[in-house]
Amino acid sequence: MGRPGKGTKKMTRHTATLCAAVLCFGITGYAVAQETTFLDEASQGEGNKGTSFRPVDSTGSPAFFELTARAIVDPSDPFNPDALGPIGTVFVDTTDKGTGVQNIDEGGSKGISGGGPNQDEELIFTFDGPIPASSVILDLNEIEFEGIDNKDDPVLFLSVAGSGIFGLTVQETEIENAFTSTGDKRGRIDFALLASLTAGLQIDAFKIREIKGHITVTKIVNAVVPPDGACCNDCDGSCVVTTEADCGPGNTYRGDGTVCSPNPCPPTGACCLPDNSCQDVTEACCSLMEGQFFPNTDCTDPTLPCNLCACCFPADNTCLDIAQLSCEVLGGVCFLGLVCDDAPPGGFCPSAGACCLPDNTCQQSTELQCVGLGGTFFLPNTDCTDPTLPCNVGACCNDCDGSCVVTTEADCG
């Protein structure tokens, strides 16, 4: 038999509220509150609480744990957490006696009893999430240590977080070494002083069983670790796992226990804004910015209407405000983020000139285009009809001796 599942009731208060009332400390990046819960009549009301009971803590809020019980546990196997025994009920005794266990028919003693006609009993604490074992302090009433098999012989069983079983057993001698008396037959067990528990141990449940005498629990102090889940950034669609309180404005919390892989956040796309700029954001964020959303793409897409540019045509230094892709298809030079009216004196386009290519042909181009073709660029505003260009060569015949040289028309003379 494994440990019972945790209660379904979720903690709804904001951790900061708890931190304002009690001690807070840090763990795994979260704010963790140290919760105090009195398990007496004044705080919980006297009487049988049924098979499952969630107390209120010292602030009046639901505690971070749920109480269940087992009664008539087989006394022949006292150190076995899975010793046979049926479900019991939780009972809060009168005045300040504390909380104990009764049979399912609400019979038997009102404490956690052992060795009697109802055999052994145990009170079970199941937390809403993993907590440091060292944070637990348990106050007991009617407790007397006088050696094993004499007076009270409590046993603790702990469930390592996520294990689903009560895999750790702490017996009386170790418990007594972690026990501090607070009055007549009263005292507290500080789990941080239990020698067998390793540093940093996380637990999600524990139970206390009595195998000889009769005890009650009057108070428990324990950490409260708020649950976490996936937190989606409303604009860039990124995801981090954090608490709901830390998810913050501009983000959406996807629920306790949710994860970021696979990403549960809305996908992003290209958002063309009224000023013709572009941002890769979610559709909801684009709408807030009064943009036009394009799914399944991003702002590098040259077909986007907001990817307008001043597109100049070097051959005649004309300019058109068109999309980047259209500009490139037409052989223009695209100046993204600018429109033709932004052009400096002389226009956006680099002035074209004559470009003599390696095969001695000539074409009009910008200097950058000419270099890219491996040619030699001549001053802007020259053209391929210029007879002085070195690529404008041909046969030059001497009119008298009939000799011939290859040269430019200008040098033919």
N, C-alpha and C positions, 0 to 999 in steps of 0.2 A: 504494500500500500504506500503510495507516494503522499506527499503533503497535499492538503486541500488547495484548490485553485483560489487565487486572490479574489477579493470582493469586486463586484462590478461597479460599485459606486465610485465615481471619480472625484478627486479633489478639485474644487471649483474656485477656491479663494486664490488671490494673487499672493505669490510668495512674499512680496514686499510687505504686505499687511502683517504676515506672520513675523517677519524680521523686525517689524516695528515693536512687536510685543515681547519677543524672546530673542535669545542669542542666535546669531547667524554666523556661518563660516562658509568657506569655499570648497567645492569638490567638483572635479571634472569640468571646470569652467562655469558651473551654475551657482546661483545663490542657494544655499541650503539652510533651512531653518531647523532649529532644535525645538521640537514640540514636547510639551508637557501635558499629560492626560491623567487626571485623578480618577481612580476607579472605585469611588465610594458612593454611598447613598446621596450625599449632598450634591455631587456632580452628575451622577447618572440616573438617580432615582432607584429606589429599592425594588427588588423583585426579580422574577425569572424573565430573562430577555430573549428566550428562544434559542434556536440552534445557531443563529448568526446574529451578531450584534456589533454595530459600529458606534463607539462612544463619541462624545464631544470632548474636545481638548479644552485647555484652560482659557482659551479665547472664545469658547462657545461654538467653534466651527467643527465640522466632522473631522475626526482624527484620521491620521494617515494609515490606519490599519483597521482590520476587522477581527473580531474575536469569534472563535468557534471552540468547541470542546469535545472531549471524548470521556466517556464514563465506563466503568466496569472493564478496564483494561487488564488483560491477563497478567496477574502478579508474578507468574512463574518466569517471566521474561522481562525483567524490569528495565534493562538497558538496551532493549531492542525498540527503536522508534516505531517499528511496524508491528509491535505486539498486538494481538487481536483485541478489539474493543469497539463497541458501537458508538455512534454519535451521541454526545450529551448536549446539555443546554447550559447557557451562561447565566450565572446568578449573581446579582449585586446584593450583598447582605446589608442589614440595617446599620445605622450610625456610621462609624468609620472602619468597620471590620474589613471591607474590601470586596473583591470579586472572586468567585469560585465557580464550581461546577455542580450540576445536578444531573440525574438520569433523564432520559428522554421523556419519561412520564412525570418529570418534575419532582421525583422522589429523591431520597438520600440526603446527604449532608449538603451544606451550602458553600463549603470551601472546596479546596483541591485536596482530596483525601486519598490516603493510601493504606493498604493492608487491612482495611475493615471489611464488613460484609458486602460492600459495594465494590470492593477491590480497588485498583489504582485508578486515578483520574488525572487528566491533563487539560490545561488551558492553552489554546493555540492563538498566536499573534501572526496574522498574515498582512504584510505591508503592501501598499499600492505600487511600490517600485523598490528596486534595490537600495539599501542604505548601508552605511558603514556599521559593521557589528560593534565597533568600539564606541558608537554613539549611544548605545542602549544602557540605561540604568533602570533597574527594576526594584521597586520597593515592595517588601513583603510584610505581612502581619502574621502573628501566631507562629513565628519561626523560632525553633530551638535546635542548635547544633550540639549533639552530644555523641558524635561518632556514628558510623554506619550501623544500621539496624537498631538505633536508639533514637527516640524522639523523631525529628523530621529528617527525611532523606530525600531532598529534591534532586531531580535530574533535568538537565537542559538538553534539548535536541535542536540543532540549527540547520537551516536549509541555505546552502550556498546559492547566491543569486543565479537563477537560470537552470539550476540542477534538477528541480522538481522533486527532490527527496530531502529528507532530514538526514543528511550524511555525517553530521558532526555531533558527537555525544560528549557532554561535560558532566562528570559525576560530582558527588557531594564534596570530596576533599578539595577539589579545585574551586568549586563554588564557594566554599567556606573561606578560602584564601582571598577571594575577591569580594568578600562580604564585610560591610561595616555596620555595626549596631547603631540604631538611632533611638533606642528606647527599649522598654520591656517587651521582649518577644517581637521586636521590630528591627528592621534593618534593610539595607539595599545591596543588590548585586551590581557591581560595575563591570560590564562586559569588557571594558578596556583592560581590566586586570586579570581576565581569564587567560591563564598561561598558554593553553593549547591553541588559541586563536591567533592566526598569523596577522601581521601588520597589513592594513589595507583591505582586509577581508570584507566582502560585500555579502549581505544576506537579504533574503526577501521574506523570510518567515522564521519563527522559532516557537517552541512550546516548552512549558514547564510541567513536569509530571511529579507527583508525590507518591512515594512507594512505601511510606511508613506512617507518617503522622497526618497533620491537618494544617494547611496554610491558606492564605488568601493573598491576592495582589492588590495593593492600594494605590500604586502610581507607577507610571512608566514615562521615561524621557527617551526620546528617539529622534533621529534626524528625519527631515522631510525633504526628499529629493523630487522636485517637480518633474513630471513626465516630459519627454521631448518628442519632436516629430519634424517633418519636413517643413521648411519655411521658404516660400517662393518669393523672389523679388518681383514685384508687379510689373516692372519695366523691362529689365534685361533677362528675365526668365531663369536666373541662376537659382540654385538651391543649396541650402545648408540645413543641417540637423541641429535644432536648438529648442529651447522651451518656448511655449506660447507667449510668455511675458517678454522674452528677449527677441521675439520675431519682429516686433516693432512696427511703426507706421511705414507705409510704402511697401509692405510685404503681406503675404497671406499665409496663415498657418494651416497646414493640410490635415492636422489631427494628430492626437497622441499615437505614437508607435509607427507613424508613416516614415518612409525612407526616401532618399534622394536618387536611388538607383533601382529601377529606371526613373528618370527625371519626371516627377509628377506635375511640373510647372507648365503653364501654357507656352507654346512655341513662339519664337520670335520671327519676325519678317522685316522687310524693308518698309519704313514709314517715310513717305514723302511729305515734308512739312510745307506750310504756306510760303515760306521764304525760299523754297526750292532746295533746301538742305535735306539731308537724309539721315535717319538714325535706325539702327537695328534694334527694335523693341517689340513687345507683345502688342497684340491688336488692341487690348484695352488701354494700354498706355498711349498708343498712337491716337486713339480716339480722344483721349483727354487732351492731347496736344493739337487736336483739330487737324490731324494729318490724314493722308490717304494710305491705307495699309495694303501691302502686297505680300501674301503668304508664300512660304516655300522659296524664299530668295533672300538676298541681303543687299546692302547698299553698293556693293561692287558691280551689281547687275547693270550693264550699259544700256539696257532697254528701258530702264525706269524713266518715267517722264520728268522726275526731278533731277535726273542726271543730265540736265541741260548744260550746254557749254557754249561759249563763244567759239564758233567753228569758222576758222578762216581758211581761205583758199589761196595759197601762195602765188598762183599764176597771175591773179589779178588783185590780190589783197582785199577781196570782198569777204564779208562776214555774215554768218547766219546763226541765230539762236536755235539750235536743234539738239536732239539727244546725242549722247556720245557715240552710240553705235552707228547712227545715221551719218554722223560727221566722218567717221572712219571709213564707212562704205563709200562715201563720195570723195574720199581722198583728201579731206580737210585735216587741219590741225586743231585739236579740241583743247580749250582752256576751261576745265571743270570749275564750276562755282562762279563763273563770270558770264556776263552777257555782252553783246557787242557794244552796248552803250558804255561799257567800262573801259573800252579800248583807249590806250594812250595816243597821243598825236602820232599819226603815221599808220595807225591800225595795229591790230594784234599780230598780223601775219608777218613773219620775217620776209623781207623783200627777196623776191626771186632773182636769180641771175643765171648766167650761162654756166653749164657744168660739162666740162670736157671729160668724157669717159675713157677708160683704157683702150677701147677699140677705135678711138679717134672720132667717135660720134659725139653729138652734143644734144643736151636736152635742158629745158628750163626747170630749175628746182631751187629749193632753199639750200643754204650752205650745209645744214645738217643732213638733208636728204642726199646731197651730192657726195658728202664724205662717206655716208652709208653705202653708196654705190661704188665707192673706190675711185671717184672722179676728182677732178681739180676744179674748185669753184672760183669764178671770176666775179669781180665787183658786182654788188646788187645793181639791178636795173640794166645790166647788160643782157643781150640775148644772143641766140645762136647764129644770128645773121651777121654778127660783128666779124669783119674779115681779118681782124688782128688775132682772133683766137687761135691758139696752137693746134686745136683739133680741126680747124677749118683749113686743111691743107689739100693740095692737089699738084698736078704736074705744071711746072713753069718752064716754058720753052724759050730759049734764046732765039730771037728773031733772025739773027745773022748766021750763027754757027750751028744752029739746030740742036744744041745740047739741051738737056732737060734735068731739072732738079725738082724735088718735092718740097714745097714750102707753102706759106700762107699766101693768100691773094695780095695782101698788103706788101709782103716782102718780095713778091714776084717782080714788082717795079716796072 
